[in-house]
């Protein structure tokens, strides 16, 4: 769909969206809006960055009557800060339809009397316990970030809310990924729901070819400031033009004014004497990049690409480039990149010398290992208010200081101890094939727990974890590989029997995954050991 008019949104909603600079629907919005408008249940594999608020909020405003005195629409979110932000954003659009939107647990006047109420499950249950609000007239429930709620241990509260709602109320569940627990919740509370994007065809989940690498700068402060810093970094003697993709003409005008104030020449695509080209149409920007046949151009996404097509148009064809992203958009970007075949290179916006002390080096190794072995999306959401006030780098530094203060100094880091025990010139890590993947609901933490619990090894002896659709690869210290294989074979993880063996790269005599632990799970192609077959088919990890 090229316009919201084609999605049959009311004219006043279309105008309100345009006033917010939202003029063209994303893939998620095109798929979800008709479903929600008809009152059907929906399960959306999506996260911030895909256009979630408009995808579910706009059709609800068009469908639900603007009742004053009690909520008719309920949106549950992982944090109170997220509830406040959603209420402010949706409230601006709702002014066109007469709905009053409010956030519970925030300084809002009489939130229990708003037409659309946004809250965390805990805050909502507290309001119900105090008899300050009623759910009897709620016609639609939206669960925003169900997987995050699961990670935060809020599924029990979510169950209680769902049970308290009228059985005929509409249910919309937004989650990335759609975990087994979230799917179970949807099966019980959002029956006969439509799933968007549709499930992958059987066996087609691991056929995405590698398309290159795109850098991601996570913005900790004002995005226009970061865009100016990025332009300063990228414009060199070799790179003479930046093609900057923006979502609307209004955003382009504001960004253009800020860059011009900083002395950067700004113009539309093709302006030879302007180093920065601002483009709203992705195809126009791609054509401008392709026309620069001497590699003098660079692609920059000022707004996160909303779907795989947008990512490929902006950063495909060997152009690569950089995406400016907010912390909450990281999960969406990883999902879109995995479905499109791109590898994301997350870059810090502030850099400095790496400490060399043994104690600090050990802590850094633990942090790097945690990035590979733990699901941190929920913590990123919780920390987002601190990121906005202080920046991710400062928050990470404070967390490291707290961790160091509570951790006894060690004589050497895990990485240093490992290298001392391995003959020089050999790879310290062996790569294992595990017969469970994302379609089985397996996460890095599940594999780490199974390995440490069954084999009795330490977390420091586990390196990179790479979870694919139907199988996983895990790097462990070479000296414990046989122990892990023997201990895990025949056990269950997430209720599924697991088979573990040396990966085919090991069986063929090749090196393991490299000499360092850590790093985020990466996408790409791969398969089970030669001569063996892992589980096939099922949903792609969303």
C-alpha positions in Angstrom: 0.0 0.0 0.0 1.3 3.5 -0.9 -1.0 5.5 1.3 -3.2 5.3 4.4 -6.2 6.2 2.3 -5.9 2.8 0.6 -6.1 1.2 4.0 -9.5 2.9 4.5 -8.4 4.8 7.6 -10.8 7.7 8.3 -9.8 11.0 6.7 -9.2 12.7 10.0 -6.8 10.0 11.0 -4.9 10.3 7.7 -4.6 14.0 8.3 -3.4 13.5 11.9 -0.8 11.0 10.8 0.4 13.4 8.1 0.7 16.1 10.6 3.1 13.8 12.6 5.1 13.2 9.4 3.7 9.7 8.9 2.6 9.7 5.3 3.3 6.2 3.9 2.5 2.9 5.7 5.2 0.4 6.6 4.9 -3.2 5.7 3.6 -4.0 9.2 1.0 -1.2 9.0 -0.2 -2.3 5.6 -0.7 -5.9 6.9 -2.0 -5.1 10.4 -4.4 -2.1 10.0 -7.1 -4.0 8.0 -7.1 -6.9 10.5 -7.4 -4.6 13.5 -10.0 -2.4 11.8 -12.2 -5.5 11.3 -12.0 -6.4 15.0 -10.1 -9.6 14.4 -7.4 -11.0 16.8 -3.8 -10.4 15.7 -0.4 -11.7 16.5 2.3 -9.4 15.1 6.0 -10.4 15.0 7.3 -6.9 15.4 9.1 -4.4 17.7 9.7 -0.6 17.8 11.1 0.5 14.5 8.5 -1.3 12.4 5.7 1.2 13.0 3.9 -0.7 15.8 2.1 2.3 17.4 0.3 3.3 14.2 -0.2 -0.3 13.1 -2.4 -1.0 16.1 -3.3 2.4 17.5 -4.7 4.1 14.4 -7.2 1.4 13.5 -8.3 1.1 17.1 -9.0 4.9 17.2 -11.0 4.4 14.0 -13.0 1.4 15.3 -13.6 2.1 19.0 -16.1 4.7 20.1 -14.7 7.7 22.1 -16.3 6.9 25.4 -15.6 9.2 28.3 -15.5 7.8 31.8 -14.0 4.3 31.3 -11.4 2.6 29.0 -12.6 0.9 25.9 -9.1 0.1 24.7 -6.2 -1.2 26.8 -2.5 -1.3 25.9 -0.1 -3.1 28.2 3.6 -2.4 27.9 6.8 -3.6 29.7 7.7 -0.3 31.5 6.0 2.8 32.8 8.3 4.9 30.8 7.2 3.1 27.6 3.6 3.6 28.6 4.1 7.3 29.0 5.8 7.6 25.7 3.1 5.7 23.9 0.4 7.7 25.5 2.0 11.0 24.4 2.5 9.8 20.8 -1.0 8.2 20.4 -2.6 11.1 22.3 -1.5 13.5 19.6 -3.2 11.4 16.9 -6.3 10.7 19.1 -7.1 14.5 19.2 -8.5 14.1 15.7 -11.0 11.4 16.8 -12.0 12.7 20.2 -10.4 9.9 22.2 -8.6 10.7 25.4 -5.4 8.7 25.9 -3.7 8.3 29.3 -0.9 6.4 30.9 -1.4 4.7 34.3 1.5 5.1 36.8 2.4 8.5 35.3 1.3 12.1 36.1 -1.9 12.0 34.1 -5.2 13.5 35.1 -7.8 10.8 35.9 -6.2 8.1 33.7 -8.9 5.6 34.7 -11.5 7.8 32.8 -9.6 7.8 29.5 -10.9 6.0 26.4 -7.5 4.4 25.7 -5.5 3.4 28.8 -1.8 2.4 28.6 -0.1 0.7 31.5 2.2 -2.0 32.7 0.4 -5.2 33.9 1.5 -4.6 37.5 0.2 -1.0 37.5 -3.1 -2.1 36.0 -3.6 -4.8 38.6 -2.8 -2.3 41.3 -5.5 0.0 40.0 -8.0 -2.9 39.9 -7.1 -3.9 43.4 -7.7 -0.3 44.6 -11.1 -0.3 42.7 -10.1 2.9 40.9 -10.8 1.5 37.4 -12.9 -1.1 35.7 -12.3 -3.3 32.7 -15.9 -4.3 32.1 -16.2 -2.1 29.0 -12.8 -2.9 27.4 -13.4 -3.9 23.8 -9.7 -4.4 22.8 -6.5 -5.4 24.5 -3.1 -4.7 23.0 0.0 -6.4 24.5 3.0 -4.4 23.4 6.3 -6.3 23.7 5.0 -9.7 25.0 8.5 -11.3 24.9 9.9 -8.5 26.9 7.1 -8.9 29.5 8.1 -12.6 29.6 11.7 -11.8 30.3 10.7 -9.4 33.0 8.6 -12.1 34.7 5.3 -10.3 34.0 3.5 -13.1 32.2 1.5 -14.1 35.3 0.3 -10.5 35.7 -0.6 -10.5 32.0 -2.6 -13.7 32.4 -4.5 -12.1 35.3 -5.5 -9.1 33.1 -6.5 -11.3 30.2 -8.7 -13.4 32.4 -10.4 -10.2 33.8 -11.4 -8.9 30.4 -14.7 -9.6 28.6 -14.3 -12.8 26.6 -15.5 -11.1 23.4 -12.9 -8.4 23.5 -10.4 -8.1 20.7 -6.8 -9.3 21.4 -3.7 -7.9 19.7 -0.3 -9.3 20.7 2.9 -7.7 19.5 6.1 -9.6 20.2 9.6 -10.1 18.9 10.5 -12.9 19.1 7.3 -14.9 19.4 8.5 -17.3 22.0 6.8 -20.6 22.9 5.3 -19.0 26.0 4.0 -16.0 24.0 2.6 -18.4 21.4 0.9 -20.4 24.1 -0.6 -17.2 25.6 -1.9 -16.2 22.1 -3.4 -19.6 21.5 -5.4 -19.4 24.7 -6.3 -15.7 24.8 -6.3 -14.7 21.1 -8.0 -17.5 19.4 -8.3 -17.6 15.6 -5.8 -14.8 15.3 -4.1 -13.6 12.2 -0.3 -13.7 12.3 1.7 -11.0 10.5 4.2 -11.5 8.9 2.8 -14.9 7.8 4.7 -17.9 8.9 7.5 -19.1 6.6 6.9 -21.9 4.3 8.0 -25.3 5.6 11.8 -25.7 5.3 12.4 -22.2 3.9 13.8 -20.6 7.0 17.5 -20.9 6.5 17.8 -20.0 2.8 18.7 -16.3 3.1 21.9 -15.5 1.3 24.5 -13.2 2.9 24.2 -9.6 1.5 26.9 -7.7 3.4 27.4 -5.6 6.5 25.6 -2.5 7.7 26.9 -0.4 10.6 24.5 0.7 13.4 25.1 3.7 15.6 22.9 3.6 18.7 21.8 7.1 19.4 22.0 8.1 23.1 21.0 11.7 22.8 19.6 14.0 20.1 19.5 12.3 16.8 20.1 15.4 14.8 23.4 16.0 16.7 24.4 12.4 16.0 23.6 12.9 12.3 25.9 15.9 12.2 28.7 13.9 13.9 28.2 11.1 11.5 28.4 13.5 8.5 31.6 14.8 9.9 33.1 11.3 10.3 32.0 10.0 6.9 32.6 12.9 4.5 36.2 12.6 3.5 38.3 13.1 0.3 37.0 9.7 -0.9 33.4 10.0 0.2 31.9 13.2 -1.3 28.2 12.5 -0.9 26.0 11.1 1.8 22.6 9.8 0.7 20.6 10.2 3.9 17.2 8.4 4.0 14.5 10.0 6.1 10.8 9.0 6.6 9.1 12.2 5.6 9.5 15.7 4.1 9.0 17.3 7.5 11.9 15.3 9.0 14.0 16.1 6.0 13.4 19.8 6.4 14.2 19.8 10.2 17.4 17.7 9.6 18.4 19.8 6.7 18.1 23.0 8.8 20.3 21.5 11.5 23.0 20.3 9.1 23.0 23.6 7.2 23.5 25.4 10.5 26.6 23.3 11.1 27.9 24.2 7.7 27.1 21.1 5.7 25.8 21.7 2.2 22.4 20.0 1.9 20.2 19.3 -1.1 18.1 16.7 -3.0 19.7 13.7 -4.6 21.9 14.6 -7.5 22.9 18.0 -6.3 26.6 18.0 -7.2 27.7 20.9 -4.9 25.9 19.5 -1.8 27.7 16.8 0.1 24.5 15.7 1.9 21.5 14.5 -0.1 18.3 14.1 1.8 15.8 11.6 0.2 12.4 10.4 1.3 11.8 7.9 -1.5 14.0 4.8 -1.0 14.2 3.9 -4.7 15.2 7.5 -5.6 18.0 7.3 -3.0 19.2 3.9 -4.3 19.3 5.2 -7.8 21.4 8.1 -6.6 23.8 5.8 -4.9 24.1 3.5 -7.9 24.8 6.5 -10.1 28.0 7.3 -8.1 30.1 4.7 -9.9 33.3 5.7 -8.3 32.5 4.8 -4.7 32.2 8.4 -3.7 28.8 8.0 -2.0 27.7 6.5 1.4 24.2 5.4 2.5 22.8 6.6 5.9 19.5 5.7 7.4 18.4 8.6 9.6 15.3 6.5 10.5 15.5 2.8 11.1 14.4 0.8 8.0 10.9 -0.4 8.8 11.0 -3.6 6.9 13.3 -5.9 4.8 12.5 -4.1 1.5 13.5 -0.7 3.0 16.8 -2.2 4.4 17.7 -3.7 1.1 16.8 -0.7 -1.0 18.8 1.7 1.2 21.9 -0.5 2.0 22.0 -3.2 -0.6 23.9 -3.5 -3.8 27.2 -3.4 -2.0 26.7 0.1 -0.6 26.5 -0.9 3.1 26.4 2.3 5.1 25.2 3.2 8.5 21.9 3.2 10.4 21.2 5.7 13.2 19.0 3.8 15.7 17.5 4.3 19.1 18.2 1.6 21.8 14.6 0.3 21.6 14.9 -0.4 17.9 17.8 -2.9 18.2 15.6 -6.0 18.3 13.7 -4.8 15.2 16.9 -4.2 13.3 18.3 -7.6 14.2 15.1 -9.3 13.0 15.0 -7.4 9.7 18.7 -7.9 9.0 18.4 -11.7 9.7 15.4 -12.0 7.3 17.2 -10.0 4.7 20.7 -11.5 5.0 22.6 -8.6 6.4 25.1 -8.6 9.3 24.8 -5.7 11.6 27.9 -4.1 13.1 26.9 -2.2 16.2 29.2 0.7 16.9 29.6 2.9 19.9 29.1 6.6 19.5 31.8 7.4 22.1 35.2 5.6 22.0 38.1 5.6 24.3 41.2 3.6 25.2 40.5 0.0 26.4 41.7 -0.6 29.9 44.6 -3.0 30.2 44.6 -3.9 33.9 44.1 -7.6 34.6 41.0 -7.1 36.9 39.2 -4.9 34.4 40.1 -7.2 31.6 38.4 -10.0 33.4 35.3 -8.0 33.9 35.3 -7.0 30.2 35.5 -10.7 29.3 32.5 -11.4 31.5 30.5 -8.6 29.9 31.4 -9.7 26.4 30.4 -13.3 27.3 27.1 -12.0 28.6 26.4 -10.3 25.3 26.6 -13.7 23.7 24.9 -15.9 26.2 22.1 -13.8 27.7 19.0 -12.2 26.2 19.5 -8.5 27.0 16.6 -6.9 25.1 14.5 -6.6 28.3 17.3 -4.9 30.1 17.8 -2.4 27.2 14.1 -1.5 27.5 14.3 -1.0 31.3 17.5 1.1 30.9 16.2 3.3 28.1 15.3 6.2 30.4 18.9 6.2 31.8 20.2 6.0 28.2 18.3 9.1 27.3 19.4 11.0 30.3 23.1 9.9 30.4 23.9 8.0 27.3 24.5 4.3 26.9 28.3 4.6 27.3 28.0 6.4 30.7 25.4 3.9 31.9 27.6 0.9 30.9 30.5 2.5 32.7 28.5 2.9 35.9 27.3 -0.7 35.6 30.9 -1.9 35.2 32.0 0.2 38.2 29.3 -1.5 40.3 30.2 -4.9 39.0 33.9 -4.3 39.7 33.1 -3.1 43.2 31.2 -6.3 44.0 33.7 -8.7 42.3 36.9 -9.8 44.0 40.0 -9.1 41.9 41.4 -12.1 40.1 45.0 -12.7 39.0 44.1 -13.0 35.4 41.1 -12.8 33.1 39.2 -16.0 31.9 40.6 -15.3 28.4 44.1 -15.1 29.8 43.7 -18.3 31.8 42.3 -20.1 28.8 45.2 -19.0 26.5 47.7 -20.2 29.0 46.3 -23.7 29.0 46.2 -24.1 25.2 49.4 -24.7 23.1 50.4 -21.7 21.0 49.0 -21.8 17.5 45.9 -23.9 18.2 42.3 -22.7 18.4 41.1 -22.8 22.1 37.5 -23.2 21.1 35.8 -26.2 19.5 32.5 -25.7 17.7 29.6 -27.9 18.6 26.4 -28.6 16.6 23.2 -28.6 18.6 20.0 -30.0 17.1 17.7 -27.3 18.4 17.2 -23.8 16.9 15.0 -20.7 17.1 11.9 -22.5 15.9 12.2 -24.7 19.0 12.1 -21.5 21.2 15.8 -21.9 22.2 17.7 -18.9 23.4 21.4 -18.4 24.3 20.6 -18.6 28.0 18.9 -22.0 27.6 22.0 -23.5 26.0 24.3 -21.9 28.5 22.1 -23.3 31.4 22.0 -26.7 29.9 25.7 -26.9 29.2 26.8 -25.6 32.6 24.1 -27.6 34.5 24.6 -31.0 32.7 28.3 -30.9 32.0 29.3 -29.0 35.1 31.6 -26.5 33.4 31.9 -22.8 34.0 30.3 -20.1 31.9 33.7 -18.7 31.0 34.4 -22.0 29.1 31.6 -21.2 26.7 32.3 -18.8 23.8 30.2 -17.7 20.8 26.6 -19.0 20.4 25.0 -18.9 17.0 21.3 -19.8 16.9 19.8 -20.6 13.5 16.3 -21.6 12.5 16.6 -25.4 13.0 19.9 -25.8 14.8 22.6 -24.0 16.8 26.3 -23.8 17.0 28.1 -23.3 20.3 31.8 -22.8 20.9 33.3 -24.4 24.1 36.8 -24.7 25.3 38.4 -27.6 23.4 39.3 -29.5 26.6 35.7 -29.8 27.7 34.0 -30.4 24.3 33.8 -34.2 24.7 32.4 -33.8 28.2 29.7 -31.5 26.9 28.7 -33.8 24.1 28.4 -36.8 26.4 26.5 -34.9 29.1 23.9 -33.3 26.8 23.1 -36.1 24.4 19.7 -37.6 25.4 18.7 -34.6 27.6 16.0 -32.1 26.9 16.0 -28.4 26.4 12.8 -26.4 26.3 11.0 -29.8 26.3 12.8 -31.0 23.2 15.3 -33.9 23.0 18.7 -32.6 22.1 21.5 -34.1 20.0 25.0 -32.6 20.2 28.1 -33.4 18.1 31.2 -31.7 16.8 30.2 -29.3 14.0 31.2 -30.4 10.5 34.0 -27.7 10.4 35.5 -29.6 13.4 34.9 -33.0 12.0 36.5 -31.9 8.8 39.6 -30.7 10.6 38.9 -27.0 10.3 39.3 -24.5 13.0 36.5 -23.6 15.4 34.7 -20.3 15.5 37.8 -18.2 16.3 39.9 -17.4 19.3 37.7 -15.2 21.2 34.5 -15.6 23.2 31.6 -13.2 23.0 29.8 -11.2 20.3 26.1 -11.3 19.5 24.6 -14.2 17.7 25.0 -13.7 14.0 22.8 -14.7 11.1 24.0 -16.3 7.9 24.0 -19.7 6.3 25.0 -23.0 7.7 23.8 -26.5 8.5 24.2 -29.6 10.7 27.2 -31.8 10.5 27.8 -33.5 7.2 25.9 -36.8 6.9 23.4 -35.7 9.6 20.1 -33.8 9.5 18.7 -31.4 12.0 15.1 -30.5 12.5 13.6 -28.7 9.5 10.8 -26.4 8.7 8.8 -24.2 11.1 8.6 -20.5 11.7 11.5 -18.2 11.3 12.7 -16.7 14.5 11.0 -13.3 14.7 
